[in-house]
């Protein structure tokens, strides 16, 4: 029986996904974020602070800097990209990683086993 990490590494389509953004004119590759990377992103969050557009844009840049595999971009570089594109990519990354309701359902479907099938 294989470990979870071995199963994930043998399924490259599960780890990365090509998406089109900016009305389909730009293709990028997003990837799964590790627990360590997720914790790093969330460490910048201040739970008691008021949400605002600037903080939302900063978090979107952090998600994309870590979760976009191609092209690789830094947090600083992403701050000079139109906000709508960065936020669109960030939303796709969150969905792909199961951080949205739709994304959670998709992950559950991928890991659902059929009756009698080995896990």
VOPADREN-293271 format. One record per atom (N, C-alpha, C): atom name; residue in one letter; x, y, z. Coordinates in Angstrom, 1 decimal. Atoms other than C-alpha are relative to their C-alpha. Layout:
BEGIN
  site  code      c1      c2      c3
    CA     a       X       Y       Z
...
//
This chain:
BEGIN
  site  code      c1      c2      c3
     N     x     0.8    -1.2     0.0
    CA     x     0.0     0.0     0.0
     C     x     0.9     1.2     0.0
     N     x    -0.8    -1.2     0.1
    CA     x     1.4     3.4    -0.9
     C     x    -0.4     1.1     1.0
     N     x     0.3    -1.1    -0.8
    CA     x     1.6     6.5     1.2
     C     x    -0.8     1.1    -0.7
     N     x     0.7    -1.1     0.6
    CA     x    -0.5     9.6     0.6
     C     x     0.9     0.8    -0.9
     N     x    -0.9    -0.8     0.8
    CA     x     2.5    11.5    -0.6
     C     x     0.4    -0.7    -1.3
     N     x    -0.4     0.8     1.2
    CA     x     3.5     8.7    -3.0
     C     x    -1.2     0.1    -1.0
     N     x     1.2    -0.1     0.9
    CA     x    -0.1     8.7    -4.4
     C     x    -0.1     1.3    -0.7
     N     x     0.1    -1.3     0.6
    CA     x    -0.1    12.4    -4.9
     C     x     1.1     0.3    -1.0
     N     x    -1.2    -0.2     0.9
    CA     x     3.4    12.5    -6.5
     C     x    -0.2    -0.7    -1.3
     N     x     0.2     0.8     1.2
    CA     x     2.3     9.9    -9.0
     C     x    -1.2     0.5    -0.9
     N     x     1.1    -0.6     0.7
    CA     x    -0.6    12.0   -10.2
     C     x     0.2     1.4    -0.3
     N     x    -0.3    -1.4     0.2
    CA     x     0.8    15.1   -11.7
     C     x    -1.2     0.9    -0.4
     N     x     1.2    -0.8     0.3
    CA     x    -2.6    16.2   -13.0
     C     x    -0.7     0.5     1.3
     N     x     0.6    -0.3    -1.3
    CA     x    -3.7    16.3    -9.4
     C     x     0.8     1.2     0.6
     N     x    -0.8    -1.0    -0.6
    CA     x    -0.8    18.6    -8.4
     C     x     0.0     1.4    -0.7
     N     x     0.0    -1.2     0.8
    CA     x    -1.0    21.2   -11.2
     C     x    -1.2     0.1    -0.9
     N     x     1.1    -0.2     0.9
    CA     x    -3.6    22.7   -13.4
     C     x     0.3     1.2    -0.9
     N     x    -0.2    -1.2     0.9
    CA     x    -3.4    25.0   -16.5
     C     x    -1.4     0.7     0.0
     N     x     1.2    -0.8     0.0
    CA     x    -6.0    27.8   -16.4
     C     x     0.2     1.2    -1.0
     N     x     0.0    -1.2     0.8
    CA     x    -6.9    30.7   -18.7
     C     x    -0.6     1.1     0.8
     N     x     0.5    -1.2    -0.7
    CA     x    -7.4    34.1   -17.2
     C     x     0.0     1.2    -1.0
     N     x     0.1    -1.2     0.9
    CA     x    -8.0    37.6   -18.6
     C     x    -0.8    -0.3    -1.2
     N     x     0.9     0.4     1.1
    CA     x   -10.9    36.4   -20.7
     C     x     0.6    -1.0    -1.0
     N     x    -0.6     1.1     0.8
    CA     x    -8.9    33.4   -21.9
     C     x     1.2     0.4    -0.8
     N     x    -1.1    -0.4     0.8
    CA     x    -6.1    35.4   -23.3
     C     x     1.4    -0.3     0.6
     N     x    -1.3     0.4    -0.7
    CA     x    -3.4    34.3   -20.8
     C     x    -0.2    -1.4     0.6
     N     x     0.0     1.3    -0.6
    CA     x    -2.6    30.7   -19.8
     C     x     1.1     0.0     1.1
     N     x    -1.0     0.1    -1.1
    CA     x    -0.9    30.1   -16.4
     C     x    -0.2    -1.4     0.6
     N     x     0.2     1.2    -0.7
    CA     x    -0.3    27.0   -14.4
     C     x     0.0     0.2     1.5
     N     x     0.1    -0.1    -1.4
    CA     x    -1.4    26.8   -10.8
     C     x     0.3    -1.4     0.6
     N     x    -0.3     1.2    -0.7
    CA     x    -0.5    24.2    -8.2
     C     x    -0.6    -0.1     1.4
     N     x     0.5     0.2    -1.4
    CA     x    -1.5    22.7    -4.9
     C     x     1.0     0.7     0.9
     N     x    -0.8    -0.7    -1.0
    CA     x    -0.2    24.6    -1.9
     C     x     0.2    -1.0     1.2
     N     x    -0.2     0.9    -1.1
    CA     x     1.4    22.6     0.9
     C     x    -0.5     0.6     1.3
     N     x     0.5    -0.5    -1.3
    CA     x     0.3    22.9     4.5
     C     x     1.0     1.1     0.5
     N     x    -1.0    -1.0    -0.4
    CA     x     3.5    24.8     5.3
     C     x    -0.2     1.3    -0.7
     N     x     0.2    -1.2     0.8
    CA     x     2.9    27.2     2.5
     C     x    -1.3     0.7     0.4
     N     x     1.3    -0.5    -0.4
    CA     x    -0.7    27.7     3.5
     C     x     0.2     0.8     1.4
     N     x    -0.2    -0.7    -1.3
    CA     x     0.4    28.5     7.1
     C     x     0.8     1.3    -0.2
     N     x    -0.7    -1.2     0.3
    CA     x     2.9    31.0     5.7
     C     x    -0.9     1.1    -0.5
     N     x     1.0    -1.0     0.5
    CA     x     0.2    32.8     3.8
     C     x    -0.8     0.5     1.1
     N     x     0.9    -0.4    -1.0
    CA     x    -2.1    32.8     6.7
     C     x     0.6     0.8     1.2
     N     x    -0.7    -0.7    -1.1
    CA     x     0.6    34.1     9.1
     C     x    -0.1     1.6    -0.3
     N     x     0.0    -1.4     0.3
    CA     x     0.2    37.5     7.3
     C     x    -1.4     0.6     0.4
     N     x     1.3    -0.4    -0.3
    CA     x    -3.5    37.6     8.2
     C     x    -0.1     0.5     1.5
     N     x     0.2    -0.5    -1.3
    CA     x    -4.6    39.7    11.2
     C     x    -1.5    -0.1     0.3
     N     x     1.4     0.4    -0.1
    CA     x    -7.9    38.2    12.4
     C     x    -0.9     1.2     0.6
     N     x     0.8    -1.1    -0.6
    CA     x    -9.0    41.3    14.4
     C     x    -0.1     1.2    -0.8
     N     x     0.0    -1.2     0.7
    CA     x    -8.4    43.8    11.7
     C     x    -1.2     0.1    -1.0
     N     x     1.1    -0.2     1.0
    CA     x   -11.0    45.3     9.4
     C     x     0.4    -0.4    -1.4
     N     x    -0.3     0.3     1.4
    CA     x   -11.1    43.9     5.9
     C     x     0.0     1.2    -0.9
     N     x     0.1    -1.1     1.0
    CA     x   -10.3    46.3     3.1
     C     x     0.7    -0.4    -1.3
     N     x    -0.5     0.4     1.4
    CA     x    -9.3    46.2    -0.6
     C     x     1.5    -0.2     0.0
     N     x    -1.5     0.1     0.0
    CA     x    -5.6    46.8     0.1
     C     x     0.4    -1.4     0.6
     N     x    -0.3     1.3    -0.6
    CA     x    -5.4    43.8     2.5
     C     x    -0.4    -1.1    -0.8
     N     x     0.5     1.1     0.9
    CA     x    -7.4    41.7     0.1
     C     x     1.0    -0.2    -1.2
     N     x    -1.0     0.0     1.1
    CA     x    -5.0    42.6    -2.7
     C     x     1.3    -0.6     0.4
     N     x    -1.2     0.5    -0.5
    CA     x    -2.0    41.8    -0.6
     C     x    -0.1    -1.5     0.2
     N     x     0.2     1.4    -0.2
    CA     x    -3.4    38.4     0.3
     C     x    -0.1    -0.7    -1.3
     N     x     0.1     0.6     1.4
    CA     x    -4.2    37.7    -3.4
     C     x     1.4    -0.1    -0.5
     N     x    -1.4     0.1     0.5
    CA     x    -0.6    38.5    -4.3
     C     x     0.8    -1.1     0.7
     N     x    -0.7     1.1    -0.7
    CA     x     0.7    36.1    -1.6
     C     x    -0.5    -1.3    -0.5
     N     x     0.5     1.3     0.5
    CA     x    -1.6    33.3    -2.8
     C     x     0.6    -0.3    -1.4
     N     x    -0.4     0.2     1.4
    CA     x    -0.5    33.8    -6.4
     C     x     1.6    -0.2     0.0
     N     x    -1.5     0.1     0.0
    CA     x     3.3    34.2    -5.6
     C     x     0.3    -1.5     0.4
     N     x    -0.3     1.4    -0.4
    CA     x     3.1    30.7    -3.9
     C     x    -0.7    -1.0    -0.9
     N     x     0.8     1.0     0.7
    CA     x     0.4    29.0    -5.9
     C     x     0.1     0.0    -1.5
     N     x    -0.1     0.0     1.4
    CA     x     1.3    29.9    -9.5
     C     x     1.3    -0.6    -0.4
     N     x    -1.2     0.7     0.3
    CA     x     3.8    27.5   -10.9
     C     x     0.7     0.5    -1.3
     N     x    -0.5    -0.6     1.3
    CA     x     4.2    29.1   -14.4
     C     x    -0.9     1.0    -0.5
     N     x    -1.3    -0.5    -0.3
    CA     x     5.1    31.8   -14.8
     C     x     0.2     0.3     1.4
     N     x    -0.3    -0.3    -1.4
    CA     x     6.8    32.2   -11.5
     C     x     0.1     1.5     0.2
     N     x     0.0    -1.4    -0.3
    CA     x     6.2    35.6   -10.0
     C     x     0.2     0.3     1.5
     N     x    -0.2    -0.4    -1.4
    CA     x     7.3    37.3    -6.8
     C     x    -1.2     0.8     0.5
     N     x     1.0    -0.9    -0.6
    CA     x     5.0    39.1    -4.4
     C     x     0.1     1.4    -0.5
     N     x    -0.3    -1.4     0.4
    CA     x     6.6    42.4    -5.4
     C     x    -0.4     0.1    -1.5
     N     x     0.3    -0.1     1.5
    CA     x     6.2    41.7    -9.2
     C     x    -1.5     0.0    -0.1
     N     x     1.5     0.1     0.1
    CA     x     2.5    40.8    -8.7
     C     x    -0.7     1.3     0.4
     N     x     0.6    -1.3    -0.4
    CA     x     1.8    44.2    -7.0
     C     x    -0.1     1.0    -1.2
     N     x     0.1    -0.9     1.2
    CA     x     2.4    45.8   -10.5
     C     x    -0.9    -0.6    -1.1
     N     x     0.9     0.6     1.0
    CA     x    -0.1    43.5   -12.3
     C     x    -1.4     0.5     0.3
     N     x     1.3    -0.4    -0.3
    CA     x    -3.7    44.6   -12.7
     C     x    -0.7    -0.9     1.1
     N     x     0.6     0.7    -1.1
    CA     x    -5.6    43.7    -9.5
     C     x    -1.0    -1.1    -0.4
     N     x     1.0     1.0     0.4
    CA     x    -8.4    41.9   -11.3
     C     x     0.6    -1.3    -0.5
     N     x    -0.6     1.2     0.5
    CA     x    -6.1    39.5   -13.0
     C     x     0.6    -0.8     1.2
     N     x    -0.6     0.7    -1.2
    CA     x    -4.2    38.7    -9.7
     C     x    -1.1    -0.6     0.8
     N     x     1.1     0.6    -0.8
    CA     x    -7.5    38.2    -7.9
     C     x    -0.7    -1.1    -0.7
     N     x     0.5     1.1     0.8
    CA     x    -8.8    36.0   -10.7
     C     x     0.8    -1.3     0.2
     N     x    -0.9     1.2    -0.2
    CA     x    -5.7    33.7   -10.4
     C     x    -0.1    -0.4     1.5
     N     x     0.1     0.4    -1.4
    CA     x    -5.9    33.8    -6.6
     C     x    -1.3    -0.8     0.3
     N     x     1.2     0.7    -0.2
    CA     x    -9.5    32.7    -6.7
     C     x     0.1    -1.4    -0.6
     N     x    -0.2     1.3     0.6
    CA     x    -8.6    29.8    -9.0
     C     x     0.9    -0.9     0.9
     N     x    -0.9     0.7    -0.8
    CA     x    -5.8    28.8    -6.7
     C     x    -0.7    -0.5     1.3
     N     x     0.8     0.4    -1.2
    CA     x    -8.1    28.8    -3.6
     C     x    -1.0    -1.1    -0.4
     N     x     1.0     1.0     0.4
    CA     x   -10.7    26.8    -5.5
     C     x     0.7    -1.4    -0.3
     N     x    -0.7     1.2     0.3
    CA     x    -8.1    24.3    -6.8
     C     x     0.5    -0.7     1.3
     N     x    -0.5     0.6    -1.3
    CA     x    -6.8    23.8    -3.2
     C     x    -1.1    -0.3     1.0
     N     x     1.1     0.4    -0.8
    CA     x   -10.2    23.2    -1.8
     C     x    -0.4     1.0     1.1
     N     x     0.3    -1.1    -1.0
    CA     x   -10.6    26.5     0.1
     C     x    -1.3     0.6    -0.3
     N     x     1.4    -0.5     0.2
    CA     x   -14.0    27.2    -1.4
     C     x    -0.9    -1.2     0.0
     N     x     1.0     1.0     0.0
    CA     x   -17.2    25.2    -1.3
     C     x     0.2    -0.9    -1.2
     N     x    -0.1     0.7     1.3
    CA     x   -16.9    24.2    -5.0
     C     x     1.3    -0.8     0.0
     N     x    -1.3     0.7     0.0
    CA     x   -13.2    23.3    -4.5
     C     x     0.0    -1.2     0.9
     N     x     0.1     1.1    -1.0
    CA     x   -13.9    21.2    -1.4
     C     x    -0.8    -1.2    -0.6
     N     x     0.8     1.1     0.6
    CA     x   -16.6    19.2    -3.3
     C     x     0.9    -0.7    -1.1
     N     x    -0.9     0.6     1.0
    CA     x   -14.1    18.6    -6.2
     C     x     1.0    -0.9     0.6
     N     x    -1.0     0.9    -0.6
    CA     x   -11.4    17.3    -3.9
     C     x    -0.7    -1.2     0.6
     N     x     0.7     1.1    -0.6
    CA     x   -13.9    15.1    -2.1
     C     x    -0.3    -1.0    -1.1
     N     x     0.3     0.9     1.1
    CA     x   -14.9    13.6    -5.5
     C     x     1.2    -0.7    -0.5
     N     x    -1.2     0.6     0.4
    CA     x   -11.3    13.0    -6.4
     C     x     0.5    -1.1     0.9
     N     x    -0.5     1.0    -1.0
    CA     x   -10.6    11.1    -3.2
     C     x    -1.1    -1.0     0.4
     N     x     1.0     0.9    -0.3
    CA     x   -13.9     9.3    -3.0
     C     x     0.3    -1.4    -0.5
     N     x    -0.2     1.4     0.5
    CA     x   -13.5     5.5    -3.2
     C     x    -1.3    -0.7    -0.3
     N     x     1.2     0.8     0.3
    CA     x   -15.9     3.1    -4.7
     C     x    -0.1    -1.2     0.9
     N     x     0.1     1.1    -0.9
    CA     x   -17.3     0.3    -2.7
     C     x     0.8    -1.2    -0.4
     N     x    -0.9     1.2     0.3
    CA     x   -14.8    -2.6    -2.5
     C     x     1.3     0.4    -0.6
     N     x    -1.3    -0.4     0.6
    CA     x   -12.0    -0.6    -4.1
     C     x     1.0     0.2     1.0
     N     x    -1.0    -0.2    -1.0
    CA     x    -8.7    -0.5    -2.3
     C     x     0.3     1.5     0.2
     N     x    -0.3    -1.4    -0.2
    CA     x    -7.8     2.8    -0.7
     C     x     1.4     0.3    -0.1
//
